[in-house]
Amino acid sequence: MDLTVGHALIHPRHGLVTITGRSTRTTPAGDVEFLTLTVRASAMDIQIPVANVELVGLRKVVDDEGLQTILDTLSRPPTDDPPNWSRRFKNYETKLGSGDPRQIAELVRSISDRQRARKVSAGEKRLFLSGREMLVNELSQHPGVGDVEKAERLIEEKLSS
């Protein structure tokens, strides 16, 4: 995985991040190299040890196959969600927190469909907006999409089909 300054990655909890720095700190265990990541959605900086990149779950932006998987998931009819609000909400939180773009697309698809059929809770709406923003930010980094506006249009097209 490319860990050079300026490179975009996906953090499972924060979505799109950019590597904005590398530094070394001396700890009792020895010198530890850290990455400074800036979260696109909030401009918040986080630091993680380079050795923990995989443990944290940082990953590359989706490739062509991943893009197609997301678009297919958004186009597919939603799966049956639990009728109980608390179980449904917990299921949505798990999908969003997984960082898996396919699961986030499932979440966005399910809540979008629910919004068309009936009202959704404020919590579900917040999860929908977070998931949608994560997808938009990630898709905007794909060379075949290229920008935020195109990513938003693509997602809306797939959700309305």
Rosetta constraint file for C-alpha pairs under 8 A:
AtomPair CA 1 CA 59 HARMONIC 7.77 0.50
AtomPair CA 1 CA 60 HARMONIC 7.10 0.50
AtomPair CA 2 CA 7 HARMONIC 7.05 0.50
AtomPair CA 3 CA 7 HARMONIC 6.68 0.50
AtomPair CA 3 CA 19 HARMONIC 7.21 0.50
AtomPair CA 4 CA 19 HARMONIC 6.85 0.50
AtomPair CA 5 CA 18 HARMONIC 7.70 0.50
AtomPair CA 5 CA 19 HARMONIC 4.91 0.50
AtomPair CA 5 CA 20 HARMONIC 5.26 0.50
AtomPair CA 5 CA 21 HARMONIC 5.71 0.50
AtomPair CA 5 CA 22 HARMONIC 7.32 0.50
AtomPair CA 6 CA 18 HARMONIC 5.95 0.50
AtomPair CA 6 CA 19 HARMONIC 5.26 0.50
AtomPair CA 6 CA 20 HARMONIC 5.90 0.50
AtomPair CA 7 CA 18 HARMONIC 5.67 0.50
AtomPair CA 7 CA 19 HARMONIC 5.57 0.50
AtomPair CA 8 CA 16 HARMONIC 6.85 0.50
AtomPair CA 8 CA 17 HARMONIC 5.72 0.50
AtomPair CA 8 CA 18 HARMONIC 4.44 0.50
AtomPair CA 8 CA 19 HARMONIC 6.47 0.50
AtomPair CA 8 CA 60 HARMONIC 7.52 0.50
AtomPair CA 8 CA 61 HARMONIC 7.29 0.50
AtomPair CA 8 CA 141 HARMONIC 7.86 0.50
AtomPair CA 9 CA 16 HARMONIC 5.94 0.50
AtomPair CA 9 CA 17 HARMONIC 5.42 0.50
AtomPair CA 9 CA 18 HARMONIC 6.22 0.50
AtomPair CA 9 CA 19 HARMONIC 7.71 0.50
AtomPair CA 9 CA 58 HARMONIC 6.55 0.50
AtomPair CA 9 CA 59 HARMONIC 5.76 0.50
AtomPair CA 9 CA 60 HARMONIC 5.04 0.50
AtomPair CA 9 CA 61 HARMONIC 5.80 0.50
AtomPair CA 10 CA 14 HARMONIC 7.65 0.50
AtomPair CA 10 CA 15 HARMONIC 5.12 0.50
AtomPair CA 10 CA 16 HARMONIC 4.66 0.50
AtomPair CA 10 CA 17 HARMONIC 5.90 0.50
AtomPair CA 10 CA 58 HARMONIC 5.60 0.50
AtomPair CA 10 CA 59 HARMONIC 5.27 0.50
AtomPair CA 10 CA 60 HARMONIC 6.08 0.50
AtomPair CA 10 CA 61 HARMONIC 6.08 0.50
AtomPair CA 10 CA 99 HARMONIC 7.95 0.50
AtomPair CA 10 CA 138 HARMONIC 7.37 0.50
AtomPair CA 11 CA 15 HARMONIC 4.87 0.50
AtomPair CA 11 CA 16 HARMONIC 6.27 0.50
AtomPair CA 11 CA 17 HARMONIC 6.55 0.50
AtomPair CA 11 CA 56 HARMONIC 7.75 0.50
AtomPair CA 11 CA 57 HARMONIC 6.49 0.50
AtomPair CA 11 CA 58 HARMONIC 4.82 0.50
AtomPair CA 11 CA 59 HARMONIC 6.80 0.50
AtomPair CA 11 CA 99 HARMONIC 6.95 0.50
AtomPair CA 12 CA 56 HARMONIC 7.81 0.50
AtomPair CA 12 CA 57 HARMONIC 6.10 0.50
AtomPair CA 12 CA 58 HARMONIC 6.62 0.50
AtomPair CA 12 CA 97 HARMONIC 6.38 0.50
AtomPair CA 12 CA 98 HARMONIC 6.05 0.50
AtomPair CA 12 CA 99 HARMONIC 3.69 0.50
AtomPair CA 12 CA 100 HARMONIC 7.23 0.50
AtomPair CA 13 CA 96 HARMONIC 7.70 0.50
AtomPair CA 13 CA 97 HARMONIC 5.59 0.50
AtomPair CA 13 CA 98 HARMONIC 7.47 0.50
AtomPair CA 13 CA 99 HARMONIC 6.21 0.50
AtomPair CA 14 CA 39 HARMONIC 6.47 0.50
AtomPair CA 14 CA 41 HARMONIC 7.73 0.50
AtomPair CA 14 CA 134 HARMONIC 7.92 0.50
AtomPair CA 15 CA 39 HARMONIC 7.24 0.50
AtomPair CA 15 CA 40 HARMONIC 7.76 0.50
AtomPair CA 15 CA 41 HARMONIC 7.76 0.50
AtomPair CA 15 CA 99 HARMONIC 7.39 0.50
AtomPair CA 15 CA 134 HARMONIC 5.27 0.50
AtomPair CA 15 CA 137 HARMONIC 7.50 0.50
AtomPair CA 15 CA 138 HARMONIC 7.38 0.50
AtomPair CA 16 CA 39 HARMONIC 6.15 0.50
AtomPair CA 16 CA 40 HARMONIC 5.77 0.50
AtomPair CA 16 CA 41 HARMONIC 7.48 0.50
AtomPair CA 16 CA 134 HARMONIC 6.93 0.50
AtomPair CA 16 CA 137 HARMONIC 6.09 0.50
AtomPair CA 16 CA 138 HARMONIC 6.07 0.50
AtomPair CA 17 CA 37 HARMONIC 5.83 0.50
AtomPair CA 17 CA 38 HARMONIC 5.30 0.50
AtomPair CA 17 CA 39 HARMONIC 4.42 0.50
AtomPair CA 17 CA 40 HARMONIC 5.63 0.50
AtomPair CA 18 CA 37 HARMONIC 5.43 0.50
AtomPair CA 18 CA 38 HARMONIC 5.28 0.50
AtomPair CA 18 CA 39 HARMONIC 6.69 0.50
AtomPair CA 18 CA 40 HARMONIC 7.32 0.50
AtomPair CA 19 CA 35 HARMONIC 6.73 0.50
AtomPair CA 19 CA 36 HARMONIC 5.89 0.50
AtomPair CA 19 CA 37 HARMONIC 4.61 0.50
AtomPair CA 19 CA 38 HARMONIC 6.50 0.50
AtomPair CA 20 CA 35 HARMONIC 7.67 0.50
AtomPair CA 20 CA 36 HARMONIC 5.56 0.50
AtomPair CA 20 CA 37 HARMONIC 5.65 0.50
AtomPair CA 20 CA 38 HARMONIC 6.41 0.50
AtomPair CA 21 CA 35 HARMONIC 5.84 0.50
AtomPair CA 21 CA 36 HARMONIC 4.83 0.50
AtomPair CA 21 CA 37 HARMONIC 7.16 0.50
AtomPair CA 22 CA 33 HARMONIC 7.05 0.50
AtomPair CA 22 CA 34 HARMONIC 5.62 0.50
AtomPair CA 22 CA 35 HARMONIC 4.66 0.50
AtomPair CA 22 CA 36 HARMONIC 6.02 0.50
AtomPair CA 23 CA 33 HARMONIC 5.67 0.50
AtomPair CA 23 CA 34 HARMONIC 5.25 0.50
AtomPair CA 23 CA 35 HARMONIC 6.63 0.50
AtomPair CA 23 CA 36 HARMONIC 7.87 0.50
AtomPair CA 24 CA 31 HARMONIC 6.33 0.50
AtomPair CA 24 CA 32 HARMONIC 5.46 0.50
AtomPair CA 24 CA 33 HARMONIC 4.27 0.50
AtomPair CA 24 CA 34 HARMONIC 5.98 0.50
AtomPair CA 25 CA 31 HARMONIC 5.53 0.50
AtomPair CA 25 CA 32 HARMONIC 5.32 0.50
AtomPair CA 25 CA 33 HARMONIC 6.41 0.50
AtomPair CA 25 CA 34 HARMONIC 7.55 0.50
AtomPair CA 26 CA 30 HARMONIC 5.65 0.50
AtomPair CA 26 CA 31 HARMONIC 4.35 0.50
AtomPair CA 26 CA 32 HARMONIC 6.27 0.50
AtomPair CA 27 CA 31 HARMONIC 5.90 0.50
AtomPair CA 27 CA 32 HARMONIC 6.91 0.50
AtomPair CA 32 CA 49 HARMONIC 6.73 0.50
AtomPair CA 32 CA 50 HARMONIC 7.94 0.50
AtomPair CA 33 CA 49 HARMONIC 5.74 0.50
AtomPair CA 33 CA 50 HARMONIC 5.78 0.50
AtomPair CA 33 CA 51 HARMONIC 7.77 0.50
AtomPair CA 34 CA 47 HARMONIC 6.26 0.50
AtomPair CA 34 CA 48 HARMONIC 5.42 0.50
AtomPair CA 34 CA 49 HARMONIC 4.20 0.50
AtomPair CA 34 CA 50 HARMONIC 5.31 0.50
AtomPair CA 35 CA 47 HARMONIC 5.49 0.50
AtomPair CA 35 CA 48 HARMONIC 5.49 0.50
AtomPair CA 35 CA 49 HARMONIC 6.19 0.50
AtomPair CA 35 CA 50 HARMONIC 6.09 0.50
AtomPair CA 36 CA 45 HARMONIC 6.54 0.50
AtomPair CA 36 CA 46 HARMONIC 5.75 0.50
AtomPair CA 36 CA 47 HARMONIC 4.52 0.50
AtomPair CA 36 CA 48 HARMONIC 6.84 0.50
AtomPair CA 37 CA 45 HARMONIC 5.47 0.50
AtomPair CA 37 CA 46 HARMONIC 5.22 0.50
AtomPair CA 37 CA 47 HARMONIC 6.09 0.50
AtomPair CA 38 CA 43 HARMONIC 5.76 0.50
AtomPair CA 38 CA 44 HARMONIC 5.60 0.50
AtomPair CA 38 CA 45 HARMONIC 4.42 0.50
AtomPair CA 38 CA 46 HARMONIC 6.46 0.50
AtomPair CA 39 CA 43 HARMONIC 5.11 0.50
AtomPair CA 39 CA 44 HARMONIC 5.32 0.50
AtomPair CA 39 CA 45 HARMONIC 6.27 0.50
AtomPair CA 39 CA 46 HARMONIC 7.71 0.50
AtomPair CA 40 CA 44 HARMONIC 7.72 0.50
AtomPair CA 40 CA 137 HARMONIC 7.97 0.50
AtomPair CA 41 CA 133 HARMONIC 7.94 0.50
AtomPair CA 48 CA 52 HARMONIC 6.76 0.50
AtomPair CA 48 CA 53 HARMONIC 7.19 0.50
AtomPair CA 49 CA 53 HARMONIC 6.91 0.50
AtomPair CA 52 CA 56 HARMONIC 5.96 0.50
AtomPair CA 53 CA 57 HARMONIC 6.38 0.50
AtomPair CA 53 CA 58 HARMONIC 5.71 0.50
AtomPair CA 54 CA 58 HARMONIC 6.00 0.50
AtomPair CA 54 CA 59 HARMONIC 7.79 0.50
AtomPair CA 61 CA 138 HARMONIC 6.26 0.50
AtomPair CA 61 CA 139 HARMONIC 7.97 0.50
AtomPair CA 61 CA 141 HARMONIC 6.98 0.50
AtomPair CA 61 CA 142 HARMONIC 6.98 0.50
AtomPair CA 62 CA 66 HARMONIC 4.97 0.50
AtomPair CA 62 CA 67 HARMONIC 6.01 0.50
AtomPair CA 62 CA 138 HARMONIC 7.41 0.50
AtomPair CA 62 CA 139 HARMONIC 7.66 0.50
AtomPair CA 62 CA 142 HARMONIC 6.95 0.50
AtomPair CA 63 CA 67 HARMONIC 6.12 0.50
AtomPair CA 63 CA 142 HARMONIC 7.10 0.50
AtomPair CA 64 CA 68 HARMONIC 6.28 0.50
AtomPair CA 64 CA 144 HARMONIC 7.99 0.50
AtomPair CA 65 CA 69 HARMONIC 6.24 0.50
AtomPair CA 66 CA 70 HARMONIC 6.25 0.50
AtomPair CA 66 CA 101 HARMONIC 8.00 0.50
AtomPair CA 67 CA 71 HARMONIC 6.28 0.50
AtomPair CA 67 CA 139 HARMONIC 7.28 0.50
AtomPair CA 67 CA 142 HARMONIC 7.94 0.50
AtomPair CA 68 CA 72 HARMONIC 5.98 0.50
AtomPair CA 69 CA 73 HARMONIC 6.07 0.50
AtomPair CA 69 CA 102 HARMONIC 6.74 0.50
AtomPair CA 70 CA 74 HARMONIC 6.23 0.50
AtomPair CA 70 CA 101 HARMONIC 6.63 0.50
AtomPair CA 70 CA 102 HARMONIC 5.49 0.50
AtomPair CA 70 CA 105 HARMONIC 5.99 0.50
AtomPair CA 71 CA 75 HARMONIC 6.26 0.50
AtomPair CA 71 CA 155 HARMONIC 7.40 0.50
AtomPair CA 71 CA 158 HARMONIC 6.53 0.50
AtomPair CA 72 CA 76 HARMONIC 6.17 0.50
AtomPair CA 73 CA 102 HARMONIC 6.74 0.50
AtomPair CA 73 CA 105 HARMONIC 6.14 0.50
AtomPair CA 73 CA 106 HARMONIC 6.24 0.50
AtomPair CA 73 CA 109 HARMONIC 7.62 0.50
AtomPair CA 74 CA 105 HARMONIC 5.85 0.50
AtomPair CA 74 CA 106 HARMONIC 6.73 0.50
AtomPair CA 74 CA 108 HARMONIC 7.55 0.50
AtomPair CA 74 CA 109 HARMONIC 5.44 0.50
AtomPair CA 74 CA 155 HARMONIC 7.30 0.50
AtomPair CA 74 CA 158 HARMONIC 5.54 0.50
AtomPair CA 74 CA 159 HARMONIC 5.64 0.50
AtomPair CA 75 CA 109 HARMONIC 7.90 0.50
AtomPair CA 75 CA 158 HARMONIC 4.91 0.50
AtomPair CA 75 CA 159 HARMONIC 5.89 0.50
AtomPair CA 75 CA 160 HARMONIC 7.86 0.50
AtomPair CA 75 CA 161 HARMONIC 6.07 0.50
AtomPair CA 77 CA 109 HARMONIC 7.83 0.50
AtomPair CA 78 CA 106 HARMONIC 6.94 0.50
AtomPair CA 78 CA 109 HARMONIC 6.04 0.50
AtomPair CA 78 CA 110 HARMONIC 5.08 0.50
AtomPair CA 78 CA 113 HARMONIC 7.21 0.50
AtomPair CA 79 CA 106 HARMONIC 7.93 0.50
AtomPair CA 79 CA 110 HARMONIC 7.04 0.50
AtomPair CA 81 CA 88 HARMONIC 6.06 0.50
AtomPair CA 81 CA 110 HARMONIC 7.70 0.50
AtomPair CA 82 CA 87 HARMONIC 6.23 0.50
AtomPair CA 82 CA 88 HARMONIC 5.14 0.50
AtomPair CA 83 CA 87 HARMONIC 7.81 0.50
AtomPair CA 83 CA 88 HARMONIC 6.84 0.50
AtomPair CA 84 CA 88 HARMONIC 6.11 0.50
AtomPair CA 85 CA 89 HARMONIC 5.96 0.50
AtomPair CA 86 CA 90 HARMONIC 6.12 0.50
AtomPair CA 87 CA 91 HARMONIC 6.10 0.50
AtomPair CA 88 CA 92 HARMONIC 6.23 0.50
AtomPair CA 89 CA 93 HARMONIC 6.16 0.50
AtomPair CA 89 CA 123 HARMONIC 7.75 0.50
AtomPair CA 89 CA 124 HARMONIC 6.68 0.50
AtomPair CA 90 CA 94 HARMONIC 6.18 0.50
AtomPair CA 91 CA 95 HARMONIC 6.35 0.50
AtomPair CA 92 CA 96 HARMONIC 6.19 0.50
AtomPair CA 92 CA 107 HARMONIC 5.95 0.50
AtomPair CA 92 CA 124 HARMONIC 7.94 0.50
AtomPair CA 92 CA 127 HARMONIC 7.29 0.50
AtomPair CA 93 CA 97 HARMONIC 5.99 0.50
AtomPair CA 93 CA 127 HARMONIC 7.25 0.50
AtomPair CA 94 CA 98 HARMONIC 6.07 0.50
AtomPair CA 95 CA 99 HARMONIC 7.40 0.50
AtomPair CA 95 CA 100 HARMONIC 7.45 0.50
AtomPair CA 95 CA 103 HARMONIC 5.27 0.50
AtomPair CA 95 CA 104 HARMONIC 5.77 0.50
AtomPair CA 95 CA 107 HARMONIC 6.60 0.50
AtomPair CA 96 CA 100 HARMONIC 7.77 0.50
AtomPair CA 96 CA 103 HARMONIC 7.12 0.50
AtomPair CA 96 CA 104 HARMONIC 5.39 0.50
AtomPair CA 96 CA 107 HARMONIC 7.22 0.50
AtomPair CA 96 CA 127 HARMONIC 7.48 0.50
AtomPair CA 96 CA 131 HARMONIC 6.30 0.50
AtomPair CA 98 CA 103 HARMONIC 7.46 0.50
AtomPair CA 98 CA 104 HARMONIC 7.97 0.50
AtomPair CA 99 CA 103 HARMONIC 7.76 0.50
AtomPair CA 99 CA 104 HARMONIC 7.15 0.50
AtomPair CA 100 CA 104 HARMONIC 6.24 0.50
AtomPair CA 101 CA 105 HARMONIC 6.02 0.50
AtomPair CA 101 CA 135 HARMONIC 7.11 0.50
AtomPair CA 102 CA 106 HARMONIC 6.25 0.50
AtomPair CA 103 CA 107 HARMONIC 6.25 0.50
AtomPair CA 104 CA 108 HARMONIC 6.23 0.50
AtomPair CA 104 CA 131 HARMONIC 5.78 0.50
AtomPair CA 104 CA 132 HARMONIC 7.95 0.50
AtomPair CA 104 CA 135 HARMONIC 7.45 0.50
AtomPair CA 105 CA 109 HARMONIC 6.01 0.50
AtomPair CA 105 CA 131 HARMONIC 7.45 0.50
AtomPair CA 105 CA 132 HARMONIC 7.86 0.50
AtomPair CA 105 CA 135 HARMONIC 7.31 0.50
AtomPair CA 106 CA 110 HARMONIC 6.01 0.50
AtomPair CA 107 CA 111 HARMONIC 6.19 0.50
AtomPair CA 107 CA 128 HARMONIC 7.04 0.50
AtomPair CA 107 CA 131 HARMONIC 7.15 0.50
AtomPair CA 108 CA 112 HARMONIC 5.91 0.50
AtomPair CA 108 CA 128 HARMONIC 5.46 0.50
AtomPair CA 108 CA 131 HARMONIC 6.11 0.50
AtomPair CA 108 CA 132 HARMONIC 6.16 0.50
AtomPair CA 109 CA 113 HARMONIC 6.14 0.50
AtomPair CA 109 CA 159 HARMONIC 6.49 0.50
AtomPair CA 110 CA 114 HARMONIC 6.18 0.50
AtomPair CA 111 CA 115 HARMONIC 6.04 0.50
AtomPair CA 111 CA 120 HARMONIC 7.71 0.50
AtomPair CA 111 CA 124 HARMONIC 7.07 0.50
AtomPair CA 111 CA 125 HARMONIC 7.60 0.50
AtomPair CA 111 CA 128 HARMONIC 6.25 0.50
AtomPair CA 112 CA 116 HARMONIC 6.54 0.50
AtomPair CA 112 CA 128 HARMONIC 7.52 0.50
AtomPair CA 112 CA 159 HARMONIC 7.27 0.50
AtomPair CA 113 CA 117 HARMONIC 6.48 0.50
AtomPair CA 114 CA 118 HARMONIC 5.89 0.50
AtomPair CA 114 CA 119 HARMONIC 7.20 0.50
AtomPair CA 114 CA 120 HARMONIC 6.80 0.50
AtomPair CA 115 CA 119 HARMONIC 5.47 0.50
AtomPair CA 115 CA 120 HARMONIC 5.85 0.50
AtomPair CA 120 CA 124 HARMONIC 6.10 0.50
AtomPair CA 120 CA 125 HARMONIC 6.46 0.50
AtomPair CA 121 CA 125 HARMONIC 6.22 0.50
AtomPair CA 122 CA 126 HARMONIC 6.16 0.50
AtomPair CA 123 CA 127 HARMONIC 6.29 0.50
AtomPair CA 124 CA 128 HARMONIC 6.09 0.50
AtomPair CA 125 CA 129 HARMONIC 6.20 0.50
AtomPair CA 126 CA 130 HARMONIC 6.17 0.50
AtomPair CA 127 CA 131 HARMONIC 6.00 0.50
AtomPair CA 128 CA 132 HARMONIC 5.96 0.50
AtomPair CA 129 CA 133 HARMONIC 6.00 0.50
AtomPair CA 130 CA 134 HARMONIC 6.21 0.50
AtomPair CA 131 CA 135 HARMONIC 6.28 0.50
AtomPair CA 132 CA 136 HARMONIC 6.06 0.50
AtomPair CA 133 CA 137 HARMONIC 6.04 0.50
AtomPair CA 134 CA 138 HARMONIC 6.16 0.50
AtomPair CA 135 CA 139 HARMONIC 5.93 0.50
AtomPair CA 136 CA 140 HARMONIC 5.95 0.50
AtomPair CA 136 CA 148 HARMONIC 6.21 0.50
AtomPair CA 136 CA 151 HARMONIC 5.33 0.50
AtomPair CA 136 CA 152 HARMONIC 5.83 0.50
AtomPair CA 136 CA 155 HARMONIC 7.60 0.50
AtomPair CA 137 CA 141 HARMONIC 6.78 0.50
AtomPair CA 137 CA 148 HARMONIC 6.58 0.50
AtomPair CA 137 CA 151 HARMONIC 7.78 0.50
AtomPair CA 138 CA 142 HARMONIC 7.02 0.50
AtomPair CA 139 CA 145 HARMONIC 6.36 0.50
AtomPair CA 139 CA 146 HARMONIC 7.63 0.50
AtomPair CA 139 CA 147 HARMONIC 7.91 0.50
AtomPair CA 139 CA 148 HARMONIC 7.73 0.50
AtomPair CA 139 CA 151 HARMONIC 5.69 0.50
AtomPair CA 140 CA 145 HARMONIC 5.69 0.50
AtomPair CA 140 CA 146 HARMONIC 5.03 0.50
AtomPair CA 140 CA 147 HARMONIC 4.44 0.50
AtomPair CA 140 CA 148 HARMONIC 4.94 0.50
AtomPair CA 140 CA 150 HARMONIC 7.33 0.50
AtomPair CA 140 CA 151 HARMONIC 5.43 0.50
AtomPair CA 141 CA 145 HARMONIC 7.16 0.50
AtomPair CA 141 CA 146 HARMONIC 5.85 0.50
AtomPair CA 141 CA 147 HARMONIC 6.92 0.50
AtomPair CA 142 CA 146 HARMONIC 5.85 0.50
AtomPair CA 145 CA 150 HARMONIC 6.27 0.50
AtomPair CA 145 CA 151 HARMONIC 6.19 0.50
AtomPair CA 146 CA 150 HARMONIC 7.15 0.50
AtomPair CA 146 CA 151 HARMONIC 7.67 0.50
AtomPair CA 147 CA 151 HARMONIC 6.28 0.50
AtomPair CA 148 CA 152 HARMONIC 6.14 0.50
AtomPair CA 149 CA 153 HARMONIC 6.26 0.50
AtomPair CA 150 CA 154 HARMONIC 6.08 0.50
AtomPair CA 151 CA 155 HARMONIC 6.21 0.50
AtomPair CA 152 CA 156 HARMONIC 6.19 0.50
AtomPair CA 153 CA 157 HARMONIC 6.05 0.50
AtomPair CA 154 CA 158 HARMONIC 6.31 0.50
AtomPair CA 155 CA 159 HARMONIC 6.15 0.50
AtomPair CA 156 CA 160 HARMONIC 6.13 0.50
AtomPair CA 157 CA 161 HARMONIC 6.33 0.50
